[in-house]
Amino acid sequence: MTFKEKVNALIEEALLEKLSVFLIDLSISDAFKIMVSLDGDNGVALQDCIDISRAIENNLDREEQDFSLEVASVGVGSPLKMVRQYKKNVGRTLIVKTASEIIEAELVEATDVFIILSWEAREPKKIGKGKETVQKELQLPYADIKEAIVTVTF
């Protein structure tokens, strides 16, 4: 078992006790700096990070391999990577990049296969001059999404 496989197994075991928290990313540098990014259905509490950190720290032997460890929640402006993240952000505004366009819209629905976005757009009137506001909706498969970020409004 490689060092990364061992760390990943420890994280998975610790997450079994915290069903609302899930792993987003695990990276280990050449200098054995372990970086763990977590997210949660209801956010990630400081205690969640502490518990996962302890589960890793207490089960690895520094005599066998010296390492540094950083466990954190994903940042506010971090791109969404998992279907579970899309599902927890239904009702929020996303900036979604596809191969051909960038859309800022409300995430109306997230299934296991696609998302549905809704937004208002100004388009030329069908009859007469000027523009009118129309409601647009788009069903977008995850495979077509290059990047999606939740916008933060204050």
Kinemage of the C-alpha trace (Angstrom):
@kinemage 1
@onewidth
@group {chain A} dominant
@subgroup {mainchain}
@vectorlist {calphas} color= white
{ca met a 1} P 0.000 0.000 0.000
{ca thr a 2} L 1.429 3.379 -1.017
{ca phe a 3} L 1.574 6.316 1.385
{ca lys a 4} L -1.246 8.099 -0.498
{ca glu a 5} L -3.441 4.966 -0.422
{ca lys a 6} L -2.864 4.654 3.327
{ca val a 7} L -3.801 8.320 3.925
{ca asn a 8} L -6.871 7.993 1.688
{ca ala a 9} L -8.010 4.888 3.608
{ca leu a 10} L -7.634 6.751 6.931
{ca ile a 11} L -9.705 9.671 5.595
{ca glu a 12} L -12.446 7.380 4.277
{ca glu a 13} L -12.600 5.565 7.617
{ca ala a 14} L -12.850 8.866 9.538
{ca leu a 15} L -15.562 10.173 7.193
{ca leu a 16} L -17.756 7.168 7.981
{ca glu a 17} L -18.413 8.860 11.329
{ca lys a 18} L -19.270 12.179 9.629
{ca leu a 19} L -21.753 11.318 6.890
{ca ser a 20} L -22.504 14.949 5.988
{ca val a 21} L -18.807 15.700 5.282
{ca phe a 22} L -17.042 14.448 2.160
{ca leu a 23} L -13.584 14.515 0.578
{ca ile a 24} L -13.041 16.904 -2.316
{ca asp a 25} L -9.306 16.602 -2.842
{ca leu a 26} L -6.271 14.843 -1.439
{ca ser a 27} L -2.787 15.733 -2.590
{ca ile a 28} L 0.604 14.764 -1.276
{ca ser a 29} L 3.667 16.665 -2.449
{ca asp a 30} L 7.125 15.196 -3.043
{ca ala a 31} L 8.095 16.541 0.402
{ca phe a 32} L 5.154 14.589 1.926
{ca lys a 33} L 2.989 17.607 2.611
{ca ile a 34} L -0.538 16.196 2.887
{ca met a 35} L -3.282 18.608 1.779
{ca val a 36} L -6.889 17.522 2.420
{ca ser a 37} L -9.890 19.554 1.168
{ca leu a 38} L -13.320 18.797 2.623
{ca asp a 39} L -16.860 19.953 1.948
{ca gly a 40} L -20.125 19.164 3.655
{ca asp a 41} L -23.825 19.091 2.963
{ca asn a 42} L -24.219 21.696 5.721
{ca gly a 43} L -20.748 23.202 5.457
{ca val a 44} L -17.616 22.102 7.312
{ca ala a 45} L -17.095 22.965 10.959
{ca leu a 46} L -13.673 23.518 12.493
{ca gln a 47} L -14.249 20.408 14.621
{ca asp a 48} L -14.714 18.335 11.435
{ca cys a 49} L -11.272 19.419 10.205
{ca ile a 50} L -9.738 18.710 13.621
{ca asp a 51} L -11.284 15.226 13.763
{ca ile a 52} L -10.089 14.271 10.265
{ca ser a 53} L -6.645 15.694 11.005
{ca arg a 54} L -6.384 13.628 14.203
{ca ala a 55} L -7.568 10.476 12.410
{ca ile a 56} L -4.690 10.866 9.940
{ca glu a 57} L -2.072 12.106 12.414
{ca asn a 58} L -2.709 9.424 15.043
{ca asn a 59} L -2.529 6.547 12.559
{ca leu a 60} L 0.622 7.428 10.638
{ca asp a 61} L 4.090 6.746 11.989
{ca arg a 62} L 6.468 9.717 11.647
{ca glu a 63} L 9.379 7.324 12.223
{ca glu a 64} L 8.346 5.490 9.051
{ca gln a 65} L 7.643 8.659 7.004
{ca asp a 66} L 7.904 12.278 8.152
{ca phe a 67} L 5.056 14.466 6.856
{ca ser a 68} L 3.196 17.737 7.312
{ca leu a 69} L -0.585 17.886 7.297
{ca glu a 70} L -3.179 20.501 6.359
{ca val a 71} L -6.916 19.779 6.538
{ca ala a 72} L -9.303 22.534 5.411
{ca ser a 73} L -12.715 23.178 3.926
{ca val a 74} L -12.882 24.192 0.281
{ca gly a 75} L -12.731 27.920 -0.271
{ca val a 76} L -15.734 30.061 -1.143
{ca gly a 77} L -14.520 30.701 -4.695
{ca ser a 78} L -13.411 27.137 -5.350
{ca pro a 79} L -14.872 25.403 -8.414
{ca leu a 80} L -17.473 22.715 -7.782
{ca lys a 81} L -16.025 19.261 -8.449
{ca met a 82} L -18.624 16.752 -7.284
{ca val a 83} L -22.310 16.158 -8.010
{ca arg a 84} L -22.925 16.333 -4.258
{ca gln a 85} L -21.652 19.930 -4.248
{ca tyr a 86} L -24.074 20.919 -7.006
{ca lys a 87} L -26.967 19.333 -5.097
{ca lys a 88} L -26.178 21.254 -1.908
{ca asn a 89} L -26.034 24.544 -3.831
{ca val a 90} L -29.467 24.343 -5.503
{ca gly a 91} L -31.101 27.771 -5.269
{ca arg a 92} L -27.799 29.653 -5.425
{ca thr a 93} L -26.297 31.576 -8.331
{ca leu a 94} L -23.454 29.949 -10.267
{ca ile a 95} L -21.034 31.120 -12.905
{ca val a 96} L -20.773 28.172 -15.282
{ca lys a 97} L -18.160 27.926 -18.025
{ca thr a 98} L -18.766 25.591 -20.951
{ca ala a 99} L -16.700 25.143 -24.106
{ca ser a 100} L -18.655 27.888 -25.866
{ca glu a 101} L -20.040 30.285 -23.251
{ca ile a 102} L -20.084 31.626 -19.695
{ca ile a 103} L -23.482 31.675 -17.975
{ca glu a 104} L -24.395 33.334 -14.682
{ca ala a 105} L -27.638 31.752 -13.540
{ca glu a 106} L -29.562 30.234 -10.653
{ca leu a 107} L -29.038 26.521 -10.108
{ca val a 108} L -32.646 25.271 -10.138
{ca glu a 109} L -32.030 21.523 -10.048
{ca ala a 110} L -29.116 19.094 -9.815
{ca thr a 111} L -29.531 15.424 -10.678
{ca asp a 112} L -26.896 12.696 -10.967
{ca val a 113} L -26.551 13.404 -14.718
{ca phe a 114} L -27.209 17.109 -15.331
{ca ile a 115} L -28.026 20.511 -13.830
{ca ile a 116} L -30.776 22.950 -14.769
{ca leu a 117} L -29.933 26.653 -14.835
{ca ser a 118} L -32.436 29.525 -14.996
{ca trp a 119} L -31.830 33.196 -15.700
{ca glu a 120} L -33.383 36.326 -17.210
{ca ala a 121} L -32.048 37.684 -20.499
{ca arg a 122} L -32.788 40.759 -22.609
{ca glu a 123} L -33.636 39.784 -26.195
{ca pro a 124} L -35.053 41.636 -29.202
{ca lys a 125} L -38.875 41.689 -29.282
{ca lys a 126} L -40.506 39.256 -31.690
{ca ile a 127} L -42.770 42.022 -32.945
{ca gly a 128} L -41.724 45.654 -33.028
{ca lys a 129} L -38.592 47.419 -31.904
{ca gly a 130} L -36.767 47.241 -28.605
{ca lys a 131} L -35.960 44.438 -26.212
{ca glu a 132} L -37.916 42.385 -23.727
{ca thr a 133} L -36.909 40.381 -20.669
{ca val a 134} L -37.345 36.645 -21.150
{ca gln a 135} L -36.857 33.755 -18.750
{ca lys a 136} L -34.304 31.252 -20.042
{ca glu a 137} L -33.632 27.743 -18.825
{ca leu a 138} L -30.884 25.322 -19.770
{ca gln a 139} L -30.352 21.663 -18.984
{ca leu a 140} L -26.603 21.090 -18.904
{ca pro a 141} L -24.891 17.686 -18.538
{ca tyr a 142} L -21.947 17.628 -16.109
{ca ala a 143} L -19.697 16.489 -18.977
{ca asp a 144} L -20.265 19.861 -20.719
{ca ile a 145} L -19.274 21.921 -17.657
{ca lys a 146} L -15.658 23.098 -17.706
{ca glu a 147} L -15.949 25.020 -14.416
{ca ala a 148} L -18.711 26.117 -12.051
{ca ile a 149} L -18.283 28.537 -9.160
{ca val a 150} L -20.891 29.673 -6.640
{ca thr a 151} L -21.176 33.460 -6.598
{ca val a 152} L -21.127 35.144 -3.236
{ca thr a 153} L -23.471 38.070 -2.659
{ca phe a 154} L -23.346 40.336 0.378
